[in-house]
Each structure stands twice: as structure tokens, then as C-alpha cells.
Amino acid sequence: MSYGRRSFLMTALGGVAFAQGPAQEQKLTGIPTPRTWSGDQLVRYPDPDVVALDNRFRRYIVGNTVIQRLYTGTLWAEGVAWNGVGRYLVWSDIPNNRQMRWIEEDGRVTVFRSPSGFSNGNTFDFEGRQLSCEHGNRRVARYESNGTVTVIADKFQGKRLNSPNDIVVHPDGGIWFTDPTYGIRGYYEGFKGESETKEAVYRVDGKTGQIEKVTDELNEPNGICFSPDYKKVYICDTGTGREVRVYDIDGKVLRNSKRFVQFQAGAADGIRCDIDGNVWCGAPPGVQIVAPTGDPIGMIRLPENCANICFGGTRRNRLLMAASQSLYAVYVDTVGAHIA
């Protein structure tokens, strides 16, 4: 077990971890530094809550920036997706049945879509169209530029989907999404209903509309992202497995399933890759960063549970974090691997 992995696991278990400082070991925990988050309280650089668990993460830390709270007022923030053309972020406030928009130019936040079908995960395709996973309608929808809605998927083999959760697009036109049962378990994030098919991950052909199941081995498949070269896919299991699994992509088939990382303090939810292949995971105590080797190398401590993340901003070097009631952001010295 590497030093970085050992220190991470101690932190995740709620114990005390140690990271080497210049002269001696400095005590670290998963508890964020107390601050008001109002913007009127100065925080000394570098931000103490952007933490290197391994020297490999230090290159990604911007030493003269701090974590900012951009908005607060949601009930359960999810599904962040960056629109590069419009320079805005879309995210879901699931219980309030709406989508929110943060505009980079002036920092305004507006209600973007209401009702939203109790949407969860969002992304944009290579034509700039928004795709959303709608708990309430048990479907994946695409919002066209003329205002109409195209149903991408709502059934598999004649049976209704459970509650599509997270979504990504592939350059070959494929639309991949996860389908756990969270949105049909009660009335808070959708409508209570019966599951008609096992929790699974699907791929929809962007040209023919044909839907195929790519795996159903995960208990509750949740966050999903591709590696920078699109040769691998990472999928979070927030069920009994509480792990992130990685697969090789062979055309439309997944091969060589294996555990990538497991978090002891709580399961990873939303995930994104940077251009170096690191996987950034919304997981306690905020965001966990994992090297391509599967070694945890860094963490960003937040005062709220972080469900989903994406890279945005003009240079796509700003990590945007949907965390419970709030939206947070921090600049990092890397770039997101994909368009949303």
C-alpha cells in the first residue's frame, strides 16, 4: 500500500491522516476549515482545503486561488454540465423539480427550466444540445434548439426504465447513461414506482436510436465518464459495492471489468476525467482525486456533500461542484478531458 493511499484511507475512515510537510508531518482530517463562505472573509493562500495526499497532486494545485461558493439555495444539487458556447453552467435541483443556470460573465444565477421532469444528470452533445436524465418521466431527453423535446430512451425491451441518473456522449454518436432506482424510491426526487428492469448501464446509438444494455453488474450504477482517449469507461456504484469500476471499451462492448477505487467514508457519485487521466470524484469529504493507477492523490474538502462535478470556465480549468444546497468552484491547474 502506497503512502498516499494509506493516508487517504485513514482520512476517509474518519481517523487522522498525515501528510508530509517541509520539516515535519502535519495532521490532516476530512473536516473542512471553518469559514463563512460569504466572500467577505479572507482565506490565506494556498487554500487549506485543497489537499495533496500524494506529491502527484501538487502540480494541479493553484497556489493563489480559493474555493468559492457561487450559489446556495437548492435542496439537492446535482448534474452539473458546462456549455462552452453560452459560457454557462446548468445543474439540477432535483426535489424542486427545476434546472438552474450560473452565467460565467456576471455570476448571475437564474432558473433555467421548470418543471424539469425532476432531472438529475445533464450533459451537452457534440452539436451543443442538452441531454438530461429525468427521474420524473423515467427517461433520457434531448432539448432541441427549436424548443422541442426528443425522447432518447424511456424503455428497454418494452419495459420502463427506472430513473436515468447520469449521462455522457461518445464521439461515435453513442449516448451512455446509468439507470439506478433512486428516482422511483419515493416522492422527494421523482415519483414512487415499481422497478420493471434491473439497474443497468445503457448505450443509445445516436443515429438509429437503438438502445443496448452494456452492463448490469453494478448494484446502483450512478456517475459515469470516459477516459481522455475514450478507450475506457468509469462507472460509480453507489449501492452495496460503494466503488468505482473501470471497463475497456471494445466497440459497443465492455470488457475487463475491475475495481478502480473504493471509498470507505461514502460512495463516489458524479465523476469526470482531466486530460491526464485523473478521475475527479464527488465523494466525502467533498471531491476525491484518483490517479489513473487507482491511487487517491488529493482531496477538496467542502462543508456539504458533493454529488456531482464538471470542468468549466473559458479555459475549462475551473472545477464546478454541485454540493447539496450549494454550488462551489475552484481553479485547478489542469483541464477537463471532455466537452461537458
C-alpha positions as CSV (number, residue, x, y, z in Angstrom):
1,M,0.0,0.0,0.0
2,S,1.5,3.4,-1.0
3,Y,1.8,6.2,1.5
4,G,-0.7,8.3,-0.4
5,R,-3.3,5.5,-0.4
6,R,-2.7,4.8,3.3
7,S,-3.2,8.5,4.3
8,F,-6.3,8.7,2.2
9,L,-7.9,5.7,3.7
10,M,-7.2,6.9,7.2
11,T,-8.9,10.2,6.3
12,A,-11.9,8.5,4.7
13,L,-12.4,6.3,7.7
14,G,-12.8,9.4,9.9
15,G,-9.4,8.9,11.6
16,V,-6.4,11.1,11.5
17,A,-4.1,11.1,8.4
18,F,-0.7,12.6,8.0
19,A,0.8,14.4,5.0
20,Q,4.5,15.3,4.9
21,G,5.3,18.9,5.2
22,P,8.7,20.6,4.6
23,A,10.0,19.9,8.1
24,Q,7.6,17.6,9.8
25,E,4.4,15.7,9.4
26,Q,1.2,17.9,9.5
27,K,-2.0,16.5,10.9
28,L,-4.9,16.3,8.4
29,T,-8.5,15.3,8.7
30,G,-11.5,15.2,6.4
31,I,-13.0,18.2,8.2
32,P,-13.0,21.4,6.2
33,T,-11.5,24.7,7.5
34,P,-14.2,26.8,9.2
35,R,-15.2,29.8,7.1
36,T,-18.3,31.9,6.5
37,W,-18.4,31.3,2.7
38,S,-19.9,34.8,2.3
39,G,-16.9,36.1,0.3
40,D,-16.1,38.8,2.9
41,Q,-13.8,36.6,4.9
42,L,-10.3,36.3,3.7
43,V,-8.7,32.9,3.3
44,R,-4.9,32.6,3.2
45,Y,-3.3,31.2,0.1
46,P,-3.0,28.3,-0.7
47,D,-6.5,27.2,0.2
48,P,-6.1,24.8,3.2
49,D,-9.0,22.6,1.9
50,V,-7.3,21.7,-1.4
51,V,-5.2,18.9,0.0
52,A,-2.4,16.8,-1.6
53,L,-2.4,13.2,-0.3
54,D,0.4,12.4,-2.7
55,N,3.0,14.5,-4.4
56,R,1.5,13.7,-7.8
57,F,-1.4,16.0,-6.9
58,R,0.7,19.1,-6.1
59,R,1.1,20.0,-9.8
60,Y,-2.7,20.5,-10.0
61,I,-3.0,22.9,-7.1
62,V,-3.2,26.6,-8.0
63,G,-1.5,28.2,-5.0
64,N,-3.2,31.6,-5.2
65,T,-6.8,30.7,-5.6
66,V,-9.5,29.6,-3.1
67,I,-12.7,27.6,-3.2
68,Q,-15.7,29.9,-3.8
69,R,-19.4,29.3,-3.1
70,L,-21.2,30.6,-6.2
71,Y,-24.8,30.0,-5.0
72,T,-26.8,28.5,-2.2
73,G,-30.5,27.7,-2.1
74,T,-31.1,24.3,-3.7
75,L,-32.5,21.3,-1.9
76,W,-30.2,18.7,-3.6
77,A,-27.8,19.9,-6.2
78,E,-26.9,17.5,-9.0
79,G,-26.0,17.1,-12.7
80,V,-23.6,20.0,-13.4
81,A,-22.8,20.4,-17.1
82,W,-20.8,23.2,-18.8
83,N,-22.0,24.9,-22.0
84,G,-18.9,26.4,-23.6
85,V,-20.7,28.4,-26.3
86,G,-23.1,30.1,-23.9
87,R,-20.5,30.3,-21.1
88,Y,-22.9,29.0,-18.6
89,L,-23.4,26.1,-16.2
90,V,-26.6,24.0,-16.0
91,W,-27.3,22.0,-12.9
92,S,-30.3,20.2,-11.4
93,D,-32.2,21.0,-8.1
94,I,-34.0,17.6,-8.1
95,P,-36.5,18.0,-5.3
96,N,-37.5,21.5,-6.5
97,N,-38.1,20.0,-10.0
98,R,-36.0,22.6,-11.7
99,Q,-32.7,23.3,-13.5
100,M,-30.5,26.2,-12.6
101,R,-28.1,28.2,-14.6
102,W,-25.0,30.0,-13.5
103,I,-23.7,32.6,-16.1
104,E,-19.9,33.0,-16.0
105,E,-19.9,36.5,-17.4
106,D,-21.5,38.2,-14.5
107,G,-22.1,35.4,-11.9
108,R,-25.9,35.6,-12.2
109,V,-28.0,32.5,-11.3
110,T,-31.4,32.0,-12.9
111,V,-34.0,29.2,-13.0
112,F,-33.2,27.6,-16.4
113,R,-36.0,25.1,-16.7
114,S,-39.1,24.5,-14.5
115,P,-40.5,21.9,-14.3
116,S,-37.6,19.8,-15.3
117,G,-39.1,16.3,-15.0
118,F,-37.1,16.0,-11.8
119,S,-33.9,15.9,-13.8
120,N,-30.7,14.6,-12.4
121,G,-27.6,14.2,-14.7
122,N,-27.1,16.6,-17.6
123,T,-24.6,16.9,-20.4
124,F,-24.2,18.5,-23.9
125,D,-23.6,16.6,-27.1
126,F,-21.2,17.5,-29.9
127,E,-23.8,19.7,-31.5
128,G,-24.4,21.7,-28.3
129,R,-27.8,20.1,-27.5
130,Q,-28.6,19.5,-23.9
131,L,-29.3,15.9,-22.7
132,S,-31.0,15.3,-19.3
133,C,-31.8,12.3,-17.2
134,E,-35.3,12.8,-16.0
135,H,-36.4,10.9,-12.8
136,G,-40.0,12.0,-13.0
137,N,-40.5,10.9,-16.6
138,R,-38.2,7.8,-16.3
139,R,-36.4,8.9,-19.5
140,V,-33.4,10.5,-21.2
141,A,-34.5,13.6,-23.1
142,R,-32.7,15.9,-25.5
143,Y,-33.8,19.5,-25.7
144,E,-33.6,20.7,-29.3
145,S,-32.6,24.2,-30.5
146,N,-36.2,24.9,-31.6
147,G,-37.6,24.1,-28.2
148,T,-39.0,20.7,-28.9
149,V,-38.0,17.6,-26.8
150,T,-36.8,14.4,-28.2
151,V,-37.1,11.2,-26.1
152,I,-33.8,9.4,-26.4
153,A,-34.7,6.5,-24.2
154,D,-37.6,5.6,-21.9
155,K,-37.9,1.8,-22.3
156,F,-35.7,-1.3,-22.8
157,Q,-37.3,-4.4,-24.3
158,G,-40.7,-2.9,-23.7
159,K,-40.2,-2.2,-20.0
160,R,-39.9,1.2,-18.5
161,L,-36.5,2.4,-17.3
162,N,-36.1,3.0,-13.6
163,S,-34.8,6.6,-13.2
164,P,-31.9,7.5,-15.5
165,N,-29.2,9.2,-13.4
166,D,-26.1,10.3,-15.2
167,I,-25.1,10.6,-18.9
168,V,-22.1,11.1,-21.2
169,V,-21.7,11.2,-25.0
170,H,-19.1,9.4,-27.2
171,P,-17.6,10.8,-30.4
172,D,-19.1,7.9,-32.3
173,G,-22.5,9.3,-31.5
174,G,-23.3,6.9,-28.7
175,I,-25.2,8.2,-25.7
176,W,-24.3,6.3,-22.5
177,F,-26.4,6.6,-19.3
178,T,-26.9,4.9,-15.9
179,D,-30.2,3.7,-14.6
180,P,-30.5,3.1,-10.9
181,T,-33.7,3.2,-8.8
182,Y,-33.2,6.4,-6.7
183,G,-35.9,8.4,-8.5
184,I,-38.7,5.8,-8.0
185,R,-38.0,5.0,-4.4
186,G,-40.1,7.9,-3.1
187,Y,-41.7,11.2,-3.8
188,Y,-38.8,13.6,-3.0
189,E,-36.8,13.2,-6.2
190,G,-39.5,11.9,-8.5
191,F,-42.5,9.6,-8.2
192,K,-42.6,6.4,-6.3
193,G,-43.0,3.5,-8.6
194,E,-42.2,-0.1,-9.3
195,S,-38.9,-1.2,-10.9
196,E,-39.5,-3.1,-14.1
197,T,-36.0,-3.9,-15.1
198,K,-32.7,-4.5,-13.3
199,E,-30.4,-1.5,-12.6
200,A,-28.1,-1.2,-15.6
201,V,-26.0,1.0,-17.9
202,Y,-27.2,1.6,-21.5
203,R,-25.9,2.9,-24.8
204,V,-28.2,4.5,-27.3
205,D,-27.0,4.7,-30.9
206,G,-27.1,8.4,-31.9
207,K,-28.1,7.6,-35.5
208,T,-30.5,4.7,-35.2
209,G,-31.8,5.3,-31.7
210,Q,-31.3,1.6,-30.9
211,I,-30.8,1.0,-27.1
212,E,-28.4,-1.7,-25.8
213,K,-27.6,-2.8,-22.3
214,V,-23.8,-2.6,-21.8
215,T,-23.7,-4.0,-18.2
216,D,-26.0,-4.8,-15.3
217,E,-23.3,-6.0,-12.9
218,L,-23.5,-2.9,-10.7
219,N,-25.9,-2.7,-7.8
220,E,-26.8,1.0,-8.3
221,P,-24.9,2.5,-11.3
222,N,-24.5,6.2,-10.9
223,G,-21.8,8.6,-12.2
224,I,-20.1,7.8,-15.5
225,C,-17.3,9.2,-17.5
226,F,-14.8,8.2,-20.3
227,S,-11.1,8.2,-20.1
228,P,-9.4,11.0,-22.2
229,D,-8.9,8.7,-25.2
230,Y,-12.5,7.2,-24.9
231,K,-11.0,3.7,-24.6
232,K,-12.2,3.1,-21.0
233,V,-15.3,4.0,-19.1
234,Y,-15.5,4.6,-15.4
235,I,-18.8,3.9,-13.6
236,C,-19.7,4.6,-9.9
237,D,-21.7,2.0,-7.9
238,T,-23.4,3.8,-5.0
239,G,-25.1,0.6,-3.9
240,T,-23.6,-2.2,-1.8
241,G,-20.4,-2.1,-3.8
242,R,-19.6,1.5,-3.0
243,E,-16.9,1.5,-5.6
244,V,-15.8,2.9,-9.0
245,R,-15.3,0.2,-11.6
246,V,-13.4,0.6,-14.9
247,Y,-14.0,-1.2,-18.2
248,D,-12.3,-1.4,-21.5
249,I,-14.5,-0.3,-24.4
250,D,-14.4,-2.7,-27.4
251,G,-16.7,-1.1,-29.9
252,K,-20.1,-1.3,-28.2
253,V,-19.0,-4.0,-25.7
254,L,-17.4,-3.6,-22.3
255,R,-14.6,-5.9,-21.3
256,N,-12.1,-6.5,-18.4
257,S,-14.3,-5.2,-15.6
258,K,-12.3,-4.4,-12.5
259,R,-12.5,-2.3,-9.3
260,F,-10.8,1.1,-9.9
261,V,-11.1,2.6,-6.4
262,Q,-13.3,2.2,-3.3
263,F,-14.1,4.9,-0.8
264,Q,-14.7,3.9,2.8
265,A,-16.4,7.1,4.1
266,G,-19.0,7.2,1.3
267,A,-19.6,6.2,-2.3
268,A,-18.5,8.3,-5.3
269,D,-21.4,9.9,-7.1
270,G,-20.5,12.1,-10.1
271,I,-17.1,11.7,-11.8
272,R,-15.0,13.4,-14.5
273,C,-11.6,12.9,-16.0
274,D,-9.0,15.5,-16.7
275,I,-6.6,15.5,-19.7
276,D,-4.0,13.5,-17.7
277,G,-6.5,10.7,-17.0
278,N,-7.0,11.5,-13.3
279,V,-10.6,10.8,-12.1
280,W,-12.2,13.5,-10.0
281,C,-15.0,12.1,-7.9
282,G,-17.8,13.7,-5.9
283,A,-17.1,11.8,-2.7
284,P,-16.7,12.6,1.1
285,P,-15.3,14.9,2.3
286,G,-16.1,16.8,-0.9
287,V,-14.1,15.8,-4.0
288,Q,-11.5,13.0,-4.2
289,I,-8.9,12.9,-7.0
290,V,-7.6,9.5,-8.1
291,A,-4.6,8.9,-10.4
292,P,-5.0,6.6,-13.5
293,T,-3.3,3.9,-11.4
294,G,-6.2,3.9,-8.9
295,D,-4.3,5.7,-6.2
296,P,-6.1,8.5,-4.3
297,I,-3.8,11.6,-4.6
298,G,-5.8,14.6,-3.5
299,M,-9.0,15.9,-2.0
300,I,-11.1,19.1,-1.8
301,R,-12.8,19.4,1.5
302,L,-16.3,21.0,1.3
303,P,-18.8,21.8,4.1
304,E,-21.5,19.9,2.2
305,N,-21.8,16.5,0.5
306,C,-20.8,16.9,-3.1
307,A,-22.9,14.9,-5.6
308,N,-21.5,15.9,-9.0
309,I,-18.7,17.8,-10.7
310,C,-17.5,19.1,-14.0
311,F,-14.8,21.2,-15.5
312,G,-15.9,24.6,-16.9
313,G,-15.0,28.2,-17.5
314,T,-13.4,29.7,-20.6
315,R,-10.4,27.5,-20.3
316,R,-12.2,24.6,-18.7
317,N,-9.8,24.7,-15.8
318,R,-12.4,25.6,-13.2
319,L,-13.8,22.7,-11.2
320,L,-17.6,23.3,-10.6
321,M,-19.1,21.3,-7.7
322,A,-22.8,20.6,-7.0
323,A,-22.9,20.0,-3.3
324,S,-26.2,19.6,-1.5
325,Q,-27.6,23.1,-1.1
326,S,-24.8,25.0,-2.9
327,L,-22.6,25.4,-6.0
328,Y,-18.9,25.7,-5.4
329,A,-15.9,26.4,-7.7
330,V,-12.2,26.3,-7.6
331,Y,-9.5,26.8,-10.2
332,V,-7.1,23.9,-10.8
333,D,-4.0,23.5,-12.9
334,T,-5.5,21.0,-15.4
335,V,-8.3,20.9,-17.9
336,G,-11.3,18.7,-18.3
337,A,-10.9,15.9,-20.8
338,H,-14.3,16.2,-22.5
339,I,-16.8,18.7,-23.7
340,A,-19.2,18.8,-20.7
